[in-house]
Every structure is written in C-alpha cells, then in structure tokens.
Amino acid sequence: MKKWLAFIMLLFAYGMLVAQDSTLLKPVPKLPFAHFDRNRIVFPGDSTAMERFFSKMDSVVFLGQGNVSIMHIGGSHVQAGVFTQQFRDDLLSIGDDLMGGQYFVFPFTAGGTNNPSHFMVSSTGSWTYCRNAVRKETDKRMGLAGAAITTTDPNATVSIVSRSRRPTELTPEFSFNKVTLIGFSETDNVMPVVSYDDTTRQGQYNDYQSTYTFLLPALTDSICIRFDTMPGEFTLTGVLLENGASGISVHGVGVNGASVPSYLRCDDFERDLELIKPDLIIFGIGINDAAEKDFEKRTFMKNYDDLIQIIQRVNPDCALLFLTNNDSYKRVRVKKKRRYEVNPNGKIVEDAFMEMGKQYNAAVWDQFDIMGGLRSMSDWEKAGLAQKDKVHFTNAGYQLLGDLLYNALITSYLEHVKSNVIQP
C-alpha cells in the first residue's frame, strides 16, 4: 500500500512540475553579442549517467527522500562563490525544503585571501596559508579543498558563520549539528575543539581520514575552532558541516589560480572526496591551464583523465558535467608596452571538452559559445558583466552565469521528467 501511495504521489508531483516548467526558468537579459538561445546541455556521448543522476533528483524533489550531492570545482571563478551560490539558490528554488544536509567549506579568510560568499569567516592569532596552485607551497599535504592553513599559535581561532544571519542575503538558511574538521598535527600535543553558544565540545579522531568529528546536541549556524593544548603545529585542510537532512547539497571547491594539475598535486583529494561522494561533478577547471605558454590540448586531456579516474574510484556512477572555458584575454608586452590580446586557447579547450564529453559519456555546457565565442569577453566587460582583466566576471556576471547554468540543467531535467510521466 505504501509503495502504491508513493507511486501516486510521484505521478502527481511529476504532473505539477511539468505544468509549471516555464516558470522554473530564471529570466536572463537579452545581450546582442551572446548566444543565449543556445543555452543547453549537450551529450556528445551517452546520457545514461546524467539520467541516473536525474532519477536520484526525482526521489528528493518529489518524495523528499534521499540525498543528492553536487560538487562544482574550479579556480578563482569558484573560490569567489558567487557563481556556485547563484546556481545553488536557483536549484533549491524548484521546491520546498530542498536544502541538503552537507556543506563542505574552507576558511580562506583566515589565510588572508578572499572567502566564498555563502559563509563568513573570521580568525584570531597567526595562520600561514598555502594553496595547490603554487608548486613551492605544496610541501603541505592538501586535500579536496586544495588549500591549507597552519598555526603554532595557542591563541589561534577560526570562526565560521552561516550567511543566513544576514537578513539581506538570499542564501537559504543552513544549520548543522555535526562538524568534521579535516587536518593533522605534527605532534599529539595539539587537539582542536569546537565552541558554540558558550559551550565547548571535544572531537573524535579518525586516523584513516585524518578527521576530528564533533557531535553537537543542537542545531547551530556558527562555530569557533580553537585549541585546547599547544605547543605544536596544526594544519586545517577542510571543514564539513552536516545536519542529516535529506535534500540537495551543492559544494563549491575552488582555489585562485588552480589548474587541473593543481588538484592532482593534492595527496588527500581522493580520501576527502569520500566524505561527500558527489553524484554530479561540475568541472570548471581550465581557464588557468589555457593561460599557460606551453598549453597543449593532449596534455590537458591527459590531466583530466587522471583526475576523472580518481573521481570514478570514489563513485563510479558519478555524472560528469564539463563547463567549457569562458572567453578570455591575456596581457602581453609589445614594444615595452602591455596590452590585452584574445587568448585563442578558449576554442581549443572547447574542442577538448567536447571530445572528453564523448569519451566519458559526460554532459557539456558550452559556456564559450553561449557567451558569444572568441572576443566576446570584451563585450561582457562593456556591459558591466566582466572585469577589466578580461578573465574574471563581476558579481552580476557570475550571477548571470549561475542562472544560465541552472536554466540549462533544469531544462534537461524537465525533459527527463516529461519522458517519465505515464500518460493515461
């Protein structure tokens, strides 16, 4: 009886979603230089993996059961957080209470660099920062976040606060009662603790995962990480916040300047990935690879192959979505003067992603073509959507990209939904 009831509810929910499909799309401006009419996800190969992901979405969206984990990985476009945040907010708006029970974060502000926009970080004491994009800094073990902060200061702290405390923010509220710190100490004298609401909790250490897990007696939206004992050195490489709820979790993993080899240099990437085990990975890595003087398509694809093998060991059923590079320019010196010239590698990377889409039966969102192709970044800058460096976008530009990516994904999802509605 319960199975039949769930089946009937599912059919009803399918019909409701199909009926409102046009209202689910986010409005986007008309830009004469862009190709928004081509905003869609394409499948150069087989779409089975994405269909499997959409089926998991069905259970969450229509029955409120299960979990879907999505990871957006890249460089500075992702570290800024605006692109990922907009996509996340759009995706969670298709139904009620869809916020999933996981948030993977890294406290970049404590390392003196920009923090993603969906949570706030403050710190005290002395911390040193390293990231995977700088080869000489990779003597520190790093994991999924691609970054690390280290301290020997007994007064060092890191505070993390959900953005939902700011009433003007649009990010859905996220509260948690489980905190997993990923990190390591060079000695047994350093033990992190978590403080919240004037209480302090001790953690449970897991040697294999190199994690300290803290179970809180109540939900909270803020914590402070500090140390009970010093001297010694402690390195923090990531924080996972959880509340056990069913829903959709979207994780942003991005480091300024990161390329595909940057993540391959992270010794603990695979181990940390097991903590969130994504059902869909959105690959936004490539803009820094294509900026290298010795960029070569074959090497770029080989590096991606190595990264994908790691991901498939963690979850062989993970769906893959490649985002082609945005159009970009490079600063070059001509007769002692610097000027911007278009980077022709954007088109080469586009071709590489299409080939990999076929090779791995992955989806491709052709951002390069959708935004207008070669030299279109200059038009985005004139429209106030890109920065003067002609590589990065403004907040408005990143929000537009988030809306466009969401519209493309939800359009494919609605096609999946319609194909699964049983006609009377």
N, C-alpha and C positions, 0 to 999 in steps of 0.2 A: 504493500500500500504506500509506504514512504517513497519507494522508487517511482511509482506512478505519479504521486503528488509532485515530486521534484521534476519529473519529466514534463508535466503540465505547466508547472511554474516556469520552466525553462522555455517552453514554446511561447508562453505569454510574454515573457521578457524579450525574447527574440523579436516578436512582432512589434512590441513597443519601441525597441531600438531602431528597427528598420523604418518605422513610421516617422521617426524624428531625425533620420540620418543627416538631412541638410542642415539642421540646427546644431549638430555636433561640430561642424567645421568652424574654425576660427576665422573671422574676417581679416583679410590682408589687403594692403593698399595696392593700387594699380601703378606699377612702375614701367614706363615705356621701354626701358633697357633690359628688363628681366623677362624670364620665360615662365611665369607662374602658372600658365596654362599647361605646362609640362611637369607640374609638381606631383610626382607619384613615385612609388617604389617599384622597381623593376626586378625581375628574376631572370638573369642570364642563363641560369641553370634550372634546377628543380626547386620547387617551393615547399617541399614536404616539411622541412624543419620549421619554417615560419608557420605553416598550418598547425603543426604540433604546438607551437607557442600560443597561437590564437585559441586553440582548444583549451589550454590552461587559463587563458583570459576569460573564456566563457564561464568557467566554474566560479571565478572570482567575481566577475561583473554581474552575472545573472543569479547565482545561488549564494554569493557571499561566502564561498568555501575555498580553501586552499590559498596558496601564495604564488605570486609571480615576481621574480627578481630580474631587474633590468640594470645593466651597467653601461654607462657612457664613458668611454675612455679616450683621452687625447692629450693635448698640450695646454697652452695658455687659454685657448678657446673654452676649455672645460674647467680649468682651475678658477677662472673668474666666476663660474657658477651660474651666470645669468641665462645662458643658452639651455643648460640642463634643467634649471629651475623652471623656466617657462614651459619646456616640454613636459616636465613632471606635473606642473599645475594644470596644464591643459588635459593631460591624460587622466588625472584624478577627477576632473570635472564631468566626466561622462556618466558618473553615477554617485550615489551617496555612500559615505563611509568606505572609500576605496583605499585610503592610506594604509600601506602595508606596515609590517612590524619591524622593519630594519632600516637603519641609516648608517652607512659607512662614512666616516669623516676623518679629516686630518687637520690639526690645528696650525695652519700655515702662519697665522698672525704671530704666534709665539716664536716663529723662525724669522720674523721680520719681513715677510712677503705678503702678498695680497691673499685674502681668505675668500673662499666661495661665499656667495651671497645668501645661502639658505640657513646659515647658523652664525653665531657670533663667538669670537674667541678673545679672551684677554689672558695675560700672563704676568707673573712676577718673577724676579730673580734672573739668573743668567742662563740662556739657552744658546746652543750653536745649531745651525741648520745646514743640511746638505740635501741635494736632490739628484735624481738619476740622470738628469740632462747634462751634468758636468762630470766628465770622466774622473778628474782628480779627486772628486768628493765621494766616489763610490767605494772607498775603503770601508765605510759603514755598511753593515747589512741593511738592506731595504726590502720592502715587500710590495704589497698591492698598491699602496699609496704613492710609491715612487719617491718618497721623501722621509727624512728622519730629523728629529730634534733631540739633542743630547744635553744633559746637565750634570754638574757635580755640586750644584748649589743646594744646600739643605733647605733654603727658603724658596726654592723654585716652585711655582704652581702654574697650572693651566686650567682656565675655566671655559666651559662650553655651554652656550645658552641657545635654546631654540629660537628662531626668528619670530615665532608666533607671539612672543612677548611684546613685539612692536605692533600695535593695532593697525598701522598703515601698511604693513606687509601683507602680501597676498598669499604667502606660503601657507598651506594647510597646517594646522597645529600638529606637532609631533611630541608625544610624551613617552617616556621609557622607564622601565624598572629593571633593566639588565644592562650592564656596561661591561664590555670586553676591551681591555687595553692590550694592544699588541706591542711588545717591546722586550728589552732584555737588559740585564745588569751584568757588569763585568765581575761583580762580587756578589756574595749572598747578603751583604750588609744593606743593600738598597731595596726597600719594599714600598711600592706605590700604594696609596689608599685613596678612596673616593669620598668626598664630603658633599653633603647636600642637606638643606634645611637644618643646619646646625648639628647634624649628626655625621659620624664617620663610619665607613664600612671597610672591613678587611676583605681581600680578594682571595680567590682560589687559583693557584698557579698551575698551568698545564705546560709541562716541559716540551712536549712534541710541538704544540702550536705556538709556544713562547707567548702565552697569553695570561692575563690576570682577569678573572671573571668576578664581577661584583653583582650580587642579587639584592635589589633594593626592596623594602617592604611596601612601598607605594610608588605610584607613577610620579615622575617629576619631569621638568623641562630644562633643568640645568644641573651641572655638577662641577666640582672643583677637584682636580687631580693634584695631589701633593705627596709628600714622602714622610713616612714615619721614622725611618732611620737613614742615616748617612754616616760616615763618608762613603764615597764610591761614585760610580758613573752609571747613569741610567739613560737609555735611548728609547724613545717612543716612536713607533712607526705606523700607528693607526689606531682608530677607536671605532668600535662597533656598538651602536645604541639599538636596543631592541625592546619590544613590549609584547611579543607573542601574538599580535593580531593578524588575522587574515587580510589579504589585500595585495596592492601593487607597491613594490619598493623600487625606487629609482636611485641608483648610486652614481655620483659623479666622481670619476678618477682622472685627474688631470694635473700636469706639472708644467710650469712655464719652460718652454724650450725643449720639451720632450719629443723624441722621435721613437720609432719602433725599437731600435737598439737600446734606447734608454730603459725600456721596460724589460728587455731581455737581460739587462745587467742586474736586475733586482733578484737576489738569491732566493728570497722568500715569497715571490709573486705567486707561485702555484700553491704553496701552503696556505697563504692568506686567502686566495680565491675560494678555497674550500669553505670558508666561513660564510660566504654569501651565495656561492654556487649559482651563478646567473643563468636564467632561462633564455635571455636575449642579451647579446653584447652589441652595442653600437660603437663601431670603430670610427673615431675621428682623428686618428693619428696619421700624419702625412705631410702637413704643412711645413714642418721643420726638416723632414727628410728631403723634401723637394727644394729647400733653400740651400742645400749643401752644393759646393762647387763640383764635387765629384759624384753628384747624384746619377744613379744608374738604375733603370727600371728593373732589371733582373735581380739586382741585389735587394732592392726594395721589396719585391715579391718574395724573395727567399727569407728575408727577415720576418715578414708577415707569416710565412709558413711556419717558422719556428714558434712564433707567438701563438698561432692557432693550435698547434699541436699541444701546447701547454694547456690551453683552454679546454680542448676536447678530452684531455686526460681527466680534467676535473668534472666536466659534464659533456659526455659525447652527444647528447641531444640538444645542446645549446644552439639556438638560432643565431645567425650572424647577419648583421646589417652594416655594410660599408657606406661611409659618407665620403664622397669624393672631395678633394680639397676645394676651398674657396679660391677664386682668382686672387692673385697677389702680385705685388711688385717687389723689386729688390733695389737697395741703394747701391749704386756703382759709382766709381770715380772715373771721370772723363776729363783729361787735361786739367788735373788738380782740382776739379770741381765735382761735387757729388750731386747726383740726380737719380730719380726713380725710373727704373725700366721694368716693363712687364716680365714676370717670370714665366717662361714658356713651358716649364715643367708641369704646370697645372693640367695641361692637356694630356701629358704623358701619364701622370698619376691617374687621371680619369680612365684612360685605357687600361691601366694596370688593375684598377678596381673592377672594371667590367670583366676582365679575364679571370680575376680571382672569384668574382661572383659566380662564374660558370664552374670554376674548378672546385669550389667548396659548397656549391648549391646554396649560395648566400644571396640575400637581398642587397640591392644597391640604391641609395638615394643620391642622385646625380646633382649635388649642390652646385658644382662648377657650371653645369649647363643651365640649371634653374635660375641662378643669379644673373646669367647673361653671357657666360663664357669669357673668353680671353679679353682683357682690358676692362671688364665690367666693374672691377673694384673701384676704379676712378669715379664711375657714375654713382656707386653706392656712397662714396665719400661726399660727393657734391650734394647728395640727398640727405646728408646728415646721418647715414647709417653705418659708415666706416670711418676709422680713424685716419689721421694724416700719414701714418706709416704704411697705409695701403695693404696691411696684413690683418690687422685686428678690426673688429667692429665696435661701434658704440653700443651702449646698453640697449638703445632702441633697435639697433641692427641685430643684436643677439636675441632679443625678444621676438623679432620677426622670424629669425631662423628657427627658433623654438616652435613658433606657431606653424611654420611651413612643414617642419619635420613631423609634428603631430598630425597635421592635416593629411600628409602622405600616408602615415602609418594607419590612421583611423579609417581612411578610405579603403585601404587594403583589408582592414579588419571587418569593415561593414560588408565588403564583398564576400568575405568568409562567412559572416553571419547569414547573409541572404542565401548563400548556397546551402546552408544547413537548416533553413526553415522548411519544415514539412508542410507542403501545400495540402489543403483539404480536398 
